[in-house]
Amino acid sequence: MIALIRNEIQKILLKKKMLLILFLLLIFVTLFSYGQNYAYERTIEQFEAETSETAFDWRVPAGQRLDDLERRRSNESIPDEVRASFDREIQQLNYFIDNDINPITPTAFKFNAEFAEQGIVLFIPLLVVILAADLVSGEFSKKTIKILLTRAVPRWKILLSKYLALLMMTTILVFIVAVLSTLVSFLFFRELGASEPVVTGFSVFEGQLVSDSTVLVSRLQYSVFIYSLVWFVSIIIASITLLISVTVDSSSSAIGILMASLIGGQFLQFFLAEWELVQYFFVTNLDLTRYLTGSYQPVEGMSLTFSILTLAVWGGLSLIFSFIIFNRKDVLV
């Protein structure tokens, strides 16, 4: 088994997909870091121009943000659910100001977590899809599956080795995202912020933000928790990708199906949010980090436990069907 896993990891590395993923990561992390740093510098310049003070006070832009949110929520044309999301952000900002917690000044670990929070639904899953889509379908399209099955090794063992290799590479991918986003953003912000306090544990009850169960942790602790959720989501996406890769014989078809599912699932959340079955679709449950911030939820009534269990069921069923289909599939035709 160890030899099989090593062979599968070598296949992934030889295809140079990790280089493509690193290139994409570097581009997006650099662009987002630059953009955030540019916006922050403009905020400081505006602050100095308006107040003629040299010492930047984060409470001023936080107060301006509060005023902007109050003005936007008073617009009667916006939907009720969007107004509710404004109310939650207003409550959060008031909480930060009352407890002297700076939500404005960017740091490397703050960017690290925000990048994961924004990428957990689409960008990071797409990287996993690039990594895993041709794991089995590539063997069929290149006709190498026949050579692979001539070994005196059971089919289930071959697929298991591929899956274990995929788990290892997916774990490495998540680690690379965490490290690269931290290092690149540090070059722009010059502040690590690992010990900076952050509040987590916000919840939503009957449309209202509840802060009774919040806890104060360091940015480093929060980042570890965020990337644990990202790792779990990535493993589930890898398992679903394995099923699609086993089912179809073309890598491009596998990527197309998964991209359509990820992107289409976002539309389902917003246009069919009241349809009960939507909450059981795996894409609807990918954004696990929203439960930590109490942010706007397109489908009400969901919880962190519900989403984790739903994703676990999707991952488990994907694995079961992957082995069933692979064992029964006629690969000699």
C-alpha positions in Angstrom: 0.0 0.0 0.0 2.8 2.4 0.8 4.4 1.8 -2.6 1.0 2.4 -4.3 0.5 5.7 -2.4 4.0 6.8 -3.2 3.4 6.0 -6.9 0.1 8.1 -6.9 1.8 11.0 -5.2 4.5 11.0 -7.8 1.9 10.9 -10.6 0.3 14.0 -9.1 3.6 15.8 -8.8 4.8 14.9 -12.3 1.7 16.4 -13.8 2.9 19.7 -12.3 -0.6 20.6 -11.1 0.8 21.8 -7.8 2.9 24.3 -9.7 -0.3 25.6 -11.4 -2.1 25.8 -8.1 0.9 27.6 -6.5 0.9 30.1 -9.4 -2.8 30.8 -9.1 -2.5 31.2 -5.3 0.4 33.5 -5.6 -1.4 35.7 -8.1 -4.7 36.0 -6.1 -3.0 36.4 -2.7 -0.7 39.1 -4.0 -3.6 41.0 -5.7 -5.9 40.8 -2.6 -3.0 41.8 -0.3 -2.1 44.7 -2.4 -5.7 45.8 -2.8 -6.4 45.6 1.0 -3.1 47.5 1.7 -4.0 50.1 -0.9 -7.4 50.6 0.6 -6.0 50.9 4.1 -3.4 53.5 3.1 -6.2 55.5 1.4 -8.2 55.3 4.6 -5.3 56.7 6.6 -4.7 59.5 4.1 -8.4 60.4 4.2 -8.3 60.3 8.0 -5.3 62.7 8.2 -6.8 65.0 5.6 -10.1 65.3 7.5 -8.8 65.4 11.1 -5.3 66.9 10.6 -4.0 64.3 13.0 -1.0 62.1 12.5 -1.9 59.3 14.9 -4.4 57.0 13.1 -7.5 56.1 15.3 -9.3 53.0 14.0 -12.5 54.1 15.8 -13.0 56.9 13.2 -13.3 54.7 10.1 -15.3 52.2 12.2 -17.7 54.9 13.1 -17.9 56.0 9.5 -18.7 52.4 8.5 -21.5 52.3 11.1 -23.0 55.5 9.7 -22.8 54.0 6.2 -24.5 50.8 7.3 -27.2 52.8 9.1 -27.9 54.8 5.9 -28.0 51.8 3.7 -30.3 49.8 6.0 -32.8 52.7 6.0 -33.3 52.2 2.3 -36.8 50.7 2.0 -36.1 49.1 -1.3 -33.6 46.5 0.0 -34.8 43.0 0.9 -35.4 42.2 4.5 -32.7 39.5 4.6 -30.1 42.0 3.4 -31.3 44.5 6.0 -30.9 41.8 8.6 -27.3 41.3 7.5 -26.6 45.0 7.9 -28.1 44.8 11.4 -25.7 42.0 12.3 -22.7 43.9 11.0 -23.8 46.9 12.9 -24.1 44.9 16.1 -20.7 43.4 15.5 -19.0 46.7 15.0 -20.6 48.1 18.1 -19.4 45.1 20.0 -15.8 45.6 18.7 -15.9 49.3 19.6 -17.3 48.7 23.1 -14.7 46.0 23.8 -11.7 48.0 22.2 -11.1 45.4 19.5 -9.6 46.8 16.3 -11.4 45.4 13.2 -9.8 47.9 10.8 -6.0 47.6 10.7 -4.8 44.8 8.5 -2.3 42.2 9.7 -0.9 39.0 8.1 -2.9 36.7 10.3 -6.1 38.7 9.8 -5.7 38.5 6.1 -4.8 34.8 6.4 -8.2 34.1 8.0 -10.2 36.5 5.8 -8.7 34.8 2.7 -9.8 31.4 3.9 -13.3 32.7 4.8 -13.8 34.2 1.4 -12.2 31.2 -0.5 -13.8 28.3 1.4 -16.9 28.3 -0.9 -15.5 28.5 -4.3 -11.8 29.3 -4.8 -10.2 26.7 -2.5 -12.7 24.0 -3.7 -11.7 24.8 -7.3 -8.1 24.3 -6.4 -9.0 20.8 -5.0 -10.9 20.0 -8.1 -7.9 20.9 -10.3 -5.8 18.6 -8.1 -8.2 15.6 -8.1 -10.4 15.7 -11.2 -8.1 13.5 -13.3 -7.1 11.1 -10.5 -9.1 8.3 -12.1 -10.6 9.7 -15.2 -7.1 10.6 -16.4 -6.2 6.9 -16.3 -9.1 6.2 -18.6 -8.5 9.0 -21.1 -4.8 8.1 -21.4 -5.6 4.4 -21.6 -3.2 3.7 -18.7 -5.9 2.1 -16.6 -5.4 -1.2 -18.3 -1.7 -1.3 -17.4 -2.6 -0.3 -13.8 -5.1 -3.2 -13.5 -2.6 -5.8 -14.8 -0.9 -5.7 -11.4 -1.8 -8.4 -8.9 -3.5 -5.8 -6.8 -7.3 -5.7 -6.0 -9.2 -2.8 -7.5 -10.3 -1.5 -4.2 -6.7 -1.3 -3.1 -5.7 0.7 -6.1 -8.6 3.2 -5.6 -7.8 3.4 -1.8 -4.2 4.3 -2.6 -5.4 7.0 -4.9 -7.7 8.4 -2.3 -5.1 8.3 0.5 -2.6 10.1 -1.8 -5.3 12.6 -2.6 -5.9 13.2 1.1 -2.2 13.8 1.7 -1.9 16.3 -1.2 -5.1 18.1 -0.2 -3.7 18.5 3.3 -0.5 19.9 1.9 -2.6 22.2 -0.3 -4.5 23.7 2.7 -1.2 24.1 4.5 0.3 25.9 1.5 -2.7 28.3 1.3 -2.3 29.2 5.0 1.5 29.7 4.8 1.5 31.6 1.5 -1.4 33.9 2.4 0.4 34.8 5.7 3.9 35.3 4.2 2.8 37.4 1.1 0.4 39.6 3.1 3.1 40.2 5.7 5.3 41.7 3.0 2.5 44.3 2.4 1.3 44.9 6.0 4.5 44.5 8.0 2.4 43.3 10.9 2.0 39.7 11.8 -0.8 40.1 14.4 -0.6 36.5 15.7 -1.4 37.5 19.2 -4.0 40.1 18.3 -7.4 39.4 20.0 -10.3 38.3 17.9 -13.9 37.6 18.9 -15.6 34.4 17.6 -18.6 32.4 18.4 -21.4 34.8 17.2 -24.7 33.1 16.5 -28.0 34.1 14.9 -31.2 33.5 16.7 -34.5 34.5 15.1 -32.7 36.9 12.8 -30.7 38.6 15.6 -27.0 38.4 16.3 -26.3 36.8 19.7 -23.0 37.5 21.4 -23.6 35.6 24.7 -21.5 32.6 23.6 -18.6 34.6 22.1 -15.0 33.9 23.2 -11.8 35.9 22.9 -8.9 34.1 21.2 -5.7 35.1 19.5 -5.4 35.5 15.8 -3.2 32.5 15.6 -5.8 30.3 17.4 -8.6 31.6 15.2 -6.5 30.9 12.1 -5.9 27.3 13.2 -9.6 26.9 13.7 -10.5 28.5 10.4 -8.1 26.3 8.4 -9.3 23.2 10.3 -12.8 24.0 8.8 -11.2 24.7 5.4 -9.3 21.3 5.6 -12.6 19.5 6.4 -14.4 21.1 3.4 -11.4 20.4 1.1 -11.5 16.7 2.1 -15.2 16.5 1.3 -14.7 18.2 -2.0 -11.8 15.8 -2.7 -14.1 12.8 -1.9 -16.9 14.1 -4.2 -14.3 14.8 -6.9 -13.1 11.2 -6.7 -16.6 10.0 -7.3 -17.0 12.1 -10.4 -13.5 11.1 -11.6 -14.5 7.4 -11.3 -17.8 7.9 -13.0 -16.7 9.8 -16.1 -13.8 8.9 -18.5 -12.7 12.4 -19.3 -10.9 14.8 -17.0 -12.4 17.9 -18.7 -15.9 16.5 -18.1 -15.1 15.9 -14.4 -13.8 19.4 -14.0 -16.9 20.8 -15.9 -19.4 18.9 -13.7 -17.8 20.0 -10.5 -17.4 23.6 -11.5 -21.0 23.7 -12.6 -22.0 22.2 -9.3 -20.0 24.7 -7.2 -21.1 27.8 -9.2 -24.7 26.6 -9.7 -25.0 25.8 -6.0 -24.4 29.5 -5.2 -27.4 30.5 -7.4 -29.5 27.9 -5.6 -28.8 29.5 -2.3 -30.1 32.9 -3.4 -32.9 32.1 -5.8 -34.3 29.0 -4.1 -33.4 29.7 -0.4 -36.9 28.9 0.8 -36.9 25.4 -0.8 -36.2 23.0 2.0 -34.1 20.6 0.0 -31.5 23.3 -0.8 -30.0 23.1 2.7 -29.1 19.4 2.0 -27.0 20.3 -1.1 -23.3 20.1 -0.3 -22.5 23.5 -1.8 -25.0 25.2 0.5 -23.1 23.9 3.5 -19.5 24.7 2.4 -19.3 28.1 4.1 -18.7 26.8 7.6 -16.9 29.9 8.7 -20.0 32.0 8.6 -21.2 30.3 11.7 -18.2 31.8 13.6 -19.0 35.4 12.5 -22.8 35.3 12.6 -22.8 36.6 9.0 -25.7 36.6 6.6 -27.1 33.1 6.0 -29.0 32.5 2.7 -30.8 29.5 4.2 -32.2 30.2 7.7 -32.3 27.4 10.4 -28.9 25.8 9.5 -26.2 25.4 12.1 -22.5 24.4 12.2 -23.4 20.9 13.4 -26.0 20.5 10.7 -23.6 21.6 7.9 -20.7 19.4 9.2 -23.0 16.3 9.4 -24.5 17.0 5.9 -21.0 17.4 4.4 -19.9 14.2 6.2 -22.8 12.3 4.7 -21.9 13.6 1.2 -18.3 12.6 1.6 -19.1 9.2 3.0 -21.6 8.4 0.3 -19.2 9.6 -2.4 -16.6 7.2 -1.1 -18.9 4.3 -1.0 -20.2 4.8 -4.5 -16.7 5.5 -5.8 -15.6 2.0 -4.7 -18.7 0.3 -5.9 -18.5 1.9 -9.4 -14.8 1.4 -9.7 -15.0 -2.3 -8.8 -17.8 -2.9 -11.3 -16.7 -0.7 -14.1 -15.7 -2.4 -17.3 -12.3 -0.8 -18.1 -11.3 -3.1 -20.8 -13.7 -1.9 -23.4 
